[in-house]
Amino acid sequence: MSKTILFLLACSLLAQNAPEPIQQPWEGVPEGFRQLPVGKFRIPANRAEWTRHRGSVQKIVIASLGELPPRPPVSQVRVVAKENRDGYTLEKFVFFNGVDTEVPGYIAIPTQRSGRLPAILTMHGHSSSKENMFGQQPTSQFVSEELVKNGFVVLGIDNYFNGERKGKGPAGTMETMARGADQEMSLFKLNLWLGRTLWGMMLRDEQIALDYLASRPEVDANRIGAQGMSMGSTRAWWLAAIDERIKAVVGVACFTRYEDLIATRNLRAHGIYYFVPGLLKHFDSEGVMALLAPRPFLALTGDSDAGSPPVGMKKLEDILKAVYRIHGKAESFESIIYPQTGHVYNEDMHQRMVAWFRKFL
């Protein structure tokens, strides 16, 4: 092989491995999309001011989810299998969500326990499943065992278009993740026609799971946390915003401010499932996350994750720190941004997640 060809191959490899240039905010965004009518979240000056306005903020957040049908009673949940594992029992359960499909899930319960235990509602990411979280198909989202061995009851379900719910959308088996996001798109379209949102229905399923978790005799319903990665992270803090039963949150990845997705040309970095109408007319995602205060909230995010532009994360940190300070709970919010780290759930994040719940639950 000639020296010229070797040189060209080396240049090609260098070009392939070179880091992408940093996207500067609004660089390359067409002029017509730079002055969007995005509402601004007003940082409250004190706790009394926030107390006056919090209810209206939460009402806007809930309204953006569309019309949510009443949830079915927990008495309809059926345990379909039980397995003894090292130090805990794993039960598989299923419930009809009262609208369109049956929802399967797992609950892991420590064998040795005294009294009611704190519990974690765990939520998987996009294209993941309960099997990833509970070890049948372990990935970095396998959290149930380390949590249960630290004294927590752990529950998680398959959300729409994931796990055992693949091929159970409006077109049945014609739509699976193997064919792309077709089931997700069909559900998104159908729910809009019905005055709902797919995101609202996903959160509603998590609320049904939370109803069941809180009803279990092994669980202290006043000490329930929520955690997840990616789509699961976003579900965790949105769920806590609309449901006060969540007492602590850990979100891994997707610490995302929406306007900054537009500014960095990264709307494509997120699936269509979580887009809701009207929210940005009022405020950005800080309005949702502010509703968590003063409940403990830990965000763990890589600085090279396209779905969480660093410029947006810095804004979120400043706003949320201010909201937590007015409650006198500055220590209850923490954001860690990992350098040169992408869309991952690494070992340090696992350890911090467990420590956060041990501290606050």
VENZIRA-V164726 format. One record per pair of residues at least 24 apart in sequence whose C-alpha atoms are under 10 Angstrom apart, sorted by the first residue. I is the first residue (numbers start at 1). J is the second residue. Records with the same first field share a line. If there is no record, write none. Layout:
I=J / J
This chain:
22=264 / 304
23=263 / 264 / 265 / 266 / 306 / 309
24=263 / 264 / 265 / 311
25=260 / 261 / 262 / 263 / 264 / 265 / 309 / 311 / 312
26=260 / 261 / 262 / 263 / 264 / 265
27=263 / 264 / 265
28=263 / 264 / 265
29=262 / 263 / 264 / 265
33=262 / 263
34=259 / 262 / 263
36=259 / 262 / 280 / 281
37=280 / 281 / 282
38=258 / 259 / 278 / 279 / 280 / 281 / 282 / 283 / 284
39=279 / 280 / 281 / 282 / 283 / 284
40=280 / 281 / 282 / 283 / 284 / 286 / 287
41=280 / 282 / 283 / 284 / 285 / 286 / 287 / 290 / 319
42=283 / 286 / 287 / 319
43=286 / 287 / 290 / 318 / 319 / 320 / 322 / 323
44=319 / 322 / 323 / 326
45=322 / 323 / 326
46=322 / 323 / 325 / 326 / 327
47=323 / 324 / 325 / 326 / 327 / 328
48=326 / 327
49=326
50=290 / 291 / 323 / 326 / 327
54=287 / 290 / 291
55=291
57=241 / 282 / 283 / 287 / 288 / 290 / 291
58=241 / 242 / 287 / 288 / 290 / 291
59=242
60=278 / 279 / 282 / 283 / 287 / 288
61=238 / 241 / 242 / 276 / 278 / 279 / 282 / 283 / 285 / 287 / 288 / 291
62=200 / 238 / 241 / 242 / 279 / 288
63=196 / 200 / 276 / 277 / 278 / 279
64=196 / 197 / 199 / 200 / 275 / 276 / 277 / 278 / 279 / 280
65=195 / 196 / 197 / 198 / 199 / 200 / 201 / 202 / 203 / 204 / 274 / 275 / 276 / 277 / 278 / 279
66=191 / 192 / 194 / 195 / 196 / 197 / 198 / 199 / 200 / 201 / 276 / 277
67=191 / 192 / 194 / 195 / 196 / 197 / 200 / 201
68=195 / 196 / 197 / 200 / 201 / 203 / 204
69=97 / 98 / 99 / 196 / 201 / 204
70=97 / 98 / 99 / 204 / 208
71=96 / 97 / 98 / 99 / 204 / 205 / 207 / 208 / 211
72=96 / 97 / 98 / 99 / 208 / 211
73=97 / 98 / 208 / 211 / 212
74=208 / 209 / 210 / 211 / 212 / 213 / 214 / 215 / 216
75=212 / 215
76=212
77=102 / 103 / 104 / 208 / 209 / 212
78=104
79=104 / 105 / 106 / 107
80=104
81=106
82=106 / 107 / 108
83=108
84=108 / 109 / 111
85=109 / 110 / 111 / 145
86=110 / 111 / 145 / 149
87=111 / 112 / 145 / 148 / 149
88=112 / 113 / 145 / 148 / 149 / 151 / 153
89=148 / 153
90=134 / 144 / 154 / 155
91=155
92=155 / 156 / 157
93=157
94=157 / 209
95=205 / 208 / 209 / 212
96=205 / 208
97=201 / 204 / 205 / 208 / 209
98=205 / 208
99=201
100=168 / 169 / 170
101=160 / 165 / 168 / 169
102=158 / 164 / 165 / 168
103=157 / 158 / 159 / 160 / 164 / 165 / 205 / 208 / 209
104=130 / 156 / 157 / 158 / 159 / 163 / 164 / 165 / 209
105=129 / 130 / 131 / 134 / 155 / 156 / 157 / 158 / 159 / 163 / 164 / 209
106=130 / 131 / 133 / 134 / 144 / 154 / 155 / 156 / 157 / 158
107=134 / 144 / 148 / 153 / 154 / 155 / 156 / 157 / 213
108=134 / 144 / 145 / 147 / 148 / 152 / 153 / 154 / 155 / 156
109=144 / 145 / 148 / 149 / 151 / 152 / 153 / 154 / 155 / 218 / 219
110=145 / 147 / 148 / 149 / 150 / 151 / 152 / 153 / 154 / 218
111=148 / 149 / 151
112=149 / 151
113=151 / 152 / 218
114=218
115=217 / 218 / 219 / 220
116=152 / 153 / 216 / 217 / 218 / 219 / 220 / 221 / 223
117=151 / 152 / 153 / 217 / 218 / 219 / 220 / 221 / 222 / 223 / 224 / 361
118=148 / 151 / 152 / 153 / 154 / 214 / 218 / 219 / 220 / 221 / 222 / 223 / 224 / 225 / 357 / 358 / 361
119=147 / 148 / 151 / 152 / 153 / 154 / 155 / 213 / 214 / 218 / 219 / 220 / 221 / 222 / 223 / 224 / 225 / 226 / 246 / 357 / 361
120=144 / 147 / 148 / 152 / 153 / 154 / 155 / 156 / 210 / 213 / 219 / 223 / 224 / 225 / 226 / 227 / 246 / 247 / 248 / 249 / 357 / 361
121=153 / 154 / 155 / 156 / 157 / 206 / 207 / 209 / 210 / 213 / 224 / 225 / 226 / 227 / 228 / 236 / 246 / 249
122=154 / 155 / 156 / 157 / 206 / 225 / 226 / 227 / 228 / 229 / 232 / 233 / 235 / 236 / 250
123=155 / 156 / 157 / 158 / 159 / 206 / 226 / 227 / 228 / 229 / 230 / 231 / 232 / 233 / 234 / 235 / 236 / 251
124=156 / 157 / 158 / 159 / 162 / 163 / 227 / 228 / 229 / 230 / 231 / 232 / 233 / 235 / 236
125=158 / 159 / 162 / 228 / 229 / 230 / 231 / 232 / 233 / 234 / 235 / 252 / 253
126=159 / 160 / 161 / 162 / 229 / 230 / 231 / 232 / 270 / 271 / 273
127=159 / 161 / 162 / 163 / 166 / 177 / 181 / 231
128=158 / 159 / 161 / 162 / 163 / 229 / 230 / 231 / 232
129=156 / 157 / 158 / 159 / 161 / 162 / 163 / 164 / 165
130=155 / 156 / 157 / 158 / 159 / 162 / 163 / 164
131=156 / 157 / 158 / 163 / 164
132=163
133=157 / 228
139=345
140=229 / 344 / 345 / 346 / 347 / 350
141=228 / 229 / 232 / 252 / 344 / 345 / 346 / 350
142=345 / 350
143=227 / 228 / 350 / 353 / 354
146=350 / 351 / 354
147=350 / 353 / 354 / 355 / 357 / 358
150=354 / 355 / 357 / 358
151=358
152=218 / 219 / 223 / 224 / 225 / 354 / 357 / 358 / 361
153=213 / 216 / 218 / 219 / 220 / 224
154=213 / 219 / 224 / 225 / 226
155=209 / 210 / 212 / 213 / 226
156=206 / 209 / 210 / 213 / 226 / 228
157=205 / 206 / 209
158=202 / 205 / 206
159=201 / 202 / 203 / 205 / 206 / 232
160=184 / 187 / 198 / 199 / 201 / 202 / 205 / 273
161=185 / 187 / 202
181=271 / 272 / 273
184=271 / 272 / 273
185=271 / 272 / 273
187=273
188=272 / 273 / 274 / 275
192=276 / 277
196=276
197=273 / 274 / 275 / 276 / 277
198=272 / 273 / 274 / 275 / 276
199=235 / 238 / 272 / 273 / 274 / 275 / 276
200=235 / 238 / 239 / 273 / 274 / 275 / 276
201=273
202=235 / 239 / 273 / 274
203=235 / 236 / 238 / 239 / 242 / 243 / 274
204=239
206=235 / 236 / 239
207=239 / 242 / 243 / 245
210=239 / 243 / 245 / 246
211=245
214=245
220=361
221=245 / 246 / 247
222=246 / 247 / 361
223=247 / 248 / 357 / 360 / 361
224=248 / 249 / 357 / 361
225=249 / 250 / 295 / 296 / 297 / 356 / 357 / 360 / 361
226=250 / 251 / 297 / 357
227=251 / 252 / 297 / 298 / 353 / 354 / 357
228=252 / 253 / 254 / 345 / 353
229=253 / 254 / 300 / 301 / 343 / 344 / 345
230=254 / 255 / 270 / 301 / 307 / 308 / 343 / 344 / 345
231=270 / 271 / 273 / 274
233=299 / 300
234=274 / 289
235=274
237=288 / 289 / 290 / 291 / 292 / 297 / 298 / 299
238=285 / 288 / 289 / 291 / 292
239=288 / 292
240=288 / 289 / 291 / 292 / 293 / 295 / 297
241=287 / 288 / 289 / 290 / 291 / 292 / 293
242=288 / 291 / 292
243=291 / 292
244=291 / 292 / 295
246=292 / 295 / 296
247=292 / 293 / 294 / 295 / 296 / 297 / 357 / 360 / 361
248=292 / 293 / 294 / 295 / 296 / 297 / 298 / 332 / 356 / 357 / 360 / 361
249=292 / 295 / 296 / 297 / 298 / 299 / 333 / 353 / 356 / 357 / 360
250=296 / 297 / 298 / 299 / 300 / 334 / 335 / 349 / 352 / 353 / 354 / 356 / 357
251=297 / 298 / 299 / 300 / 301 / 335 / 349 / 353
252=298 / 299 / 300 / 301 / 302 / 336 / 343 / 344 / 345 / 346 / 349 / 350 / 353
253=299 / 300 / 301 / 302 / 303 / 305 / 307 / 308 / 337 / 342 / 343 / 344 / 345
254=299 / 300 / 301 / 302 / 305 / 306 / 307 / 308 / 309 / 313 / 343
255=285 / 286 / 289 / 299 / 300 / 301 / 302 / 305 / 307 / 308 / 309 / 310 / 312 / 313 / 316 / 317 / 335 / 337
256=284 / 285 / 286 / 301 / 306 / 307 / 308 / 309 / 310 / 311 / 312 / 313 / 316
257=284 / 285 / 286 / 307 / 308 / 309 / 310 / 311 / 312 / 313 / 314 / 315 / 316
258=283 / 284 / 285 / 286 / 307 / 308 / 309 / 312
259=283 / 284 / 285 / 309 / 312
260=284 / 307 / 308 / 309 / 310 / 311 / 312 / 313 / 315
261=306 / 307 / 308 / 309 / 311 / 312
262=309
263=309 / 311 / 312
264=306 / 307 / 308 / 309 / 310 / 311 / 312
265=306 / 309
266=306 / 307 / 308 / 309
267=306 / 307
268=306 / 307
269=305 / 306 / 307 / 308
270=306 / 307 / 308
284=316
285=312 / 316
286=315 / 316 / 317 / 318 / 319 / 320 / 323
287=316 / 319 / 320
289=316 / 319 / 320 / 323
290=316 / 319 / 320 / 321 / 322 / 323 / 324
291=320 / 323
292=320 / 323 / 324 / 333
293=320 / 321 / 323 / 324 / 325 / 326 / 327 / 329 / 330 / 332 / 333
294=323 / 324 / 325 / 326 / 327 / 328 / 329 / 330 / 331 / 332 / 333
295=324 / 327 / 329 / 332 / 333 / 360
296=324 / 329 / 330 / 331 / 332 / 333 / 334 / 356 / 357 / 359 / 360 / 361
297=324 / 331 / 332 / 333 / 334 / 335 / 356 / 357 / 360
298=332 / 333 / 334 / 335 / 336 / 352 / 353 / 356 / 357
299=333 / 334 / 335 / 336 / 337 / 349 / 353
300=334 / 335 / 336 / 337 / 338 / 344 / 345 / 346 / 348 / 349 / 350 / 352 / 353
301=335 / 336 / 337 / 338 / 339 / 341 / 342 / 343 / 344 / 345 / 349
302=336 / 337 / 338 / 339 / 340 / 341 / 342 / 343 / 344 / 345
303=336 / 337 / 338 / 339 / 340 / 341 / 342 / 343
304=337 / 338 / 339 / 340 / 341 / 342 / 343
305=338 / 340 / 341 / 342 / 343 / 344
306=342 / 343
307=342 / 343
308=342 / 343
310=337
313=337
332=356 / 360
